[in-house]
Amino acid sequence: MAKACGKTILFGEHFVVYGIPAIAGSVSDQTTVSARKAKGTRIKVEAADKRHNPEFLEKMAAVLANKLGINEGVELEVSTELQIGSGMGSSAAFCVAATRALAQIVGKNLGNDDVCRIAYEGEKIAHGTPSGIDNTVATYGGLVWFKKNLEGGANQIERLKARKPLEVVIGTCPRKGTTKELVEAVRTRKEKNPEKFARIFEDAGKLVDEAREALLKGEEKKIGALLNQNHELLKEIGVSTRELDAMCSAALKAGALGAKLTGAGGGGSVIALCPGKQAEVAKAIEKLGWPTLKVRIGE
């Protein structure tokens, strides 16, 4: 049996695909996968949660098994505490946990670097051309600064130590479109309006640099202001929705220092920084009809 954590992106989603750094943190909710050998050659997945699509998980698991040199039958059981399809990295958590569970049954002792590399191959089934940040956070946990290597080499990864953990509330709502579809839509808009997107991308890069320093120094008000700025940039590239904007607005009115969508957008999740006011912010979002999680990031 193996576990992997979910994630939330604090700064830089979508922009990270183009080589701009991003910062993400693990959340306490996890995915658990157990594996056992079976007759034949089929990779079978049984999911405790009806929100999962077993056939889709089987496609990812087959890729992972192949990378591990497994050509015999395997049965996997998966359960998760994460919201699925809401920007919390549920597919990456599955890929990481499944990689570890599969390695266990064939006696392979994988280090985190190998787990992360193999899990990324499974993520390609889910997202086409993922940045790699989700499987990185799911593998290593904590707070991660990440920069994708656009030349195909090793990505730059640095584990950050925030001055203090961030108290946040995550609100979730249904999402329209997959991460792959949303990423491709941004790419299309970027190609149609290169000058506008060049300015947005430059601003996004500067913002992540500022956010890194603020996190290291524990400047919560600064972090909150940067979350708000990041949300505006995501609105400009067309990935926010009225529901996400409404949750952000409700969180700010309830005392959050900052709020933004997190993940691919099109629905999904928002993250609100609200030290000492998690209960108030969660209540404000729940009044809109959406469930919330109260978590700490950066521990």
N, C-alpha and C positions, 0 to 999 in steps of 0.2 A: 504494500500500500504506500502511496506517495501523495503529498500535498503540494499545492502551489497557491500563491496569493493573487488576488485581483489587484487592479491598479487604478489610479486616477492621474490624468495628465494635468499638471498645474499650469504649465506654460509650453506653448509651441506646437500643439497638434496641428496637423495638415502641413504646416510649414516644415516640419521635421522631415517630411518625405523628400524635400528639395535641398537637404544638407544644412538647414538651419538648426541649431541646437534646440533641445527641448528638455524640460525638467518634469519628472514624474515621480510619484510616490506609491508605495504599496499600501493596501488597506488590509484590515484584519480579516475580512471575510475570505474564505478559501474554497478551492475545489479539491476534492479527494478522488483518486483513481486507484483501484486495485486491479491486478492482472493475474491471470493463470493460463497455463498451457491447455490447449484443447485439441481434439482430433481434427484432422483435415488441415486445410490451409487458410481458412477464412478468419478474418479479423472481425469479431463481433463485439458490439458495445451495448450494454444495458444501462439505461439512465433512470435514476430514481425520480427525477424531476421531469414532468411532462413538457416543460418548456424546451427541453433539449430535443434535437433532431438526431436520433441514433445513426441514421444513414450518413448524415453529414459528418458526424464524429468519426464514423468508421473510415471515411475517406482520409481524414487527417491522420487517424491512427495507423492506417495502412502505410502512409508515407513514413511515419516515424519508425514503424517496424522494419521497413525496408532499409532505412538509414542505419538501423542497428543490426542489420544482417539476419533478421528473423524471417524465416520463410515457412514457418509452421503455424498451425491454428492457435489463436489467442482469443480469450474472452476478457473484456474489460468491463468493470462496473464503475460508474461515475455518479457523484453527487456534488452539489455545489450550494454555497451560501450566497453566491453572487447573483445580481440581477443580470439576466441574459439579454444581449442586444441593446445594452444601455451605456456603452462606452466604458465599462469597468474591466475590460480585458478578459472576459470569460473564455474566449477561444484560446487565448495564450495560456491562461491558467490550466486549461485542459491539456494543451500540448506539452507544457512543462511537466505536469503531474504524470501524464501518460508516458512521456519519455523516461522518467525516473522509474515508474512502475514496470515498464517493459524491460528496462535495463536490469532490474532486479531479478526477473524470472530467468534471464539468460546469464546471470552471474557477472554482469559488467558493472564495474565501479566507476561511474562517470563523474568527472568534476563539473563544476558549474559552467565552465566555458563550453564544454562539450554538450551539456544539456541545453544550453541556450542556443547553440548552433543548430542542433537537431530540431529543437522545438520551432525554430524559425522556418524550417522547411514545411512543417505542418501548417503554420500560420499563412503560408502562401496559398494554401487551398482555400482558406477563409477569406483572405483579403487581396489576393492578386500580387500586389507589390507593396507589402507592408514595410514600415520604416524599421521595424525590429525593436522598437522601444517597449512594446507590450510584453514580449517574451523575455526581454532583458529584466524588466522590473519583476515579472513573475518568477524569474529564476533567482535573482539576487536579493529582492526585497529592499526595504528602506527607501531612501531618497536617491534618485539617480539623475545625473546630468548625462545627456546622450546626444551624440552627433553621428548621423548616418554617413558612411563612406560611399560617396556616389560613384567611385571607381570600382567598387566591388570588393575592396579589401576589408580589413577588420574595422568595425565601428568604434568610435571613441566613446568610452564609458568611464564615468567617474562617480563614485559613491560619495554623496554629500552628507555632511553632518550639520543639520540645522541647529541654530542656537537653542531652540526649544521646539517640541512637537507642535504641529498645527492642529487646532481644534476646528473641525469642519463639519458641515452637513452636506450630504449628497442627496439631491432630489432626482427622481427618475420619472420619465413618461415614455409612451410608445415612440418608436423610431420608424420613420419612413425611409426605406432604402438600406442597403448593406454598406458596410464601411468601404468595400471595393467600389460600389457605385458612387458613393459620395466623394471619394478621392478622385475618381475619374471625372466627375462633374466639375470639381475645382480645377482640374488640369485643363479641361475644355474652356472654362471661363478665363483661365490664365492665358491660354493661347490666343483668345479673341481680344484680350485687352492687356497686352504685355506691359505697357507703361504704368497703368494703374497698379497692377500686381507687383511690379518691381518696387514701387514705393511701399506697398503694404509689406512685402517681404523684408525690405530693409528695416522698417519699423519693428517688425516681429523679432528680427535678430538683436536689435538694440534692447528691446524689452526683456528678452531672456537673459542677457548679460546683467541688466539691472536687477532682475529677479534673483539671480544666483547670489549676488552680493547681499541683497536684502535678507535672503534666507540664512546665509551664513552669519549675519549680524543680528538676526532675530527681530528685524524691523517690521512688525506686523502691519502697521498702518501703510507702510510702503508696499508690502506684499499685496495687501488688499487693493490699493490703487492700481497696481500692475495687473491684477486679475481683471479688474474692470476694463482696463485698456485692451487686454488680450481679447476679451469678449467682443469689444467693438471691432477689432480686426477680423475676428471670425464672422461677425455679421457682414462685414464688407465683402468677404469672399463667398458669402451666400450659403453658409451652413447652419445658421441659427434658425429658430422657428419662433412663432408667437408664444408657444408654450414655454420654451426655454427662456425667452426674454421675460415672460411674466414671472417665472420662478426666480430669476435673478433680481427683478425689481422688488418682489415680495421679501426676499432675503435681506436686501439692503434696507428696506423700510423697517424691518424687524431688528436691525442693529448689526448686520453683517458688515465687515470692513471691506469686503469685495466679493464678487461672484461672477462666474463665467460658465459657459458650457464646457464640458470636458469630454473628449473623445471625438468621434467623427461628426457629430451633429445630426441634423435632420430629425431631431428628437433625441431621446437618450437621457443624458444626465447633465446636471449642473452641480458645481461645487461652490460652496459658500464658506468663506473664512469667518468664523464667528467665535473667537475666544470668549468664554464665559457666557455665551448667549446661544448655545446650541439648541436648548429647549424652545426658546422663543422663535428662532429661525426655522426650526423644523415644523413648528406649529403653523407658521405663516405659509410655508410651502404646502403643507398638508391641507390647509384650507382651500387650496386650489384644486384639490382632489388627487394629489400625487404622493406616493410613499417616499419616505426619507430614511437615511441612515446617518447615525452620528458616529463619526470615526476620528481617529487621530492619525496624522501622517508625519513621517520623519522619525519615528522611534526606532 
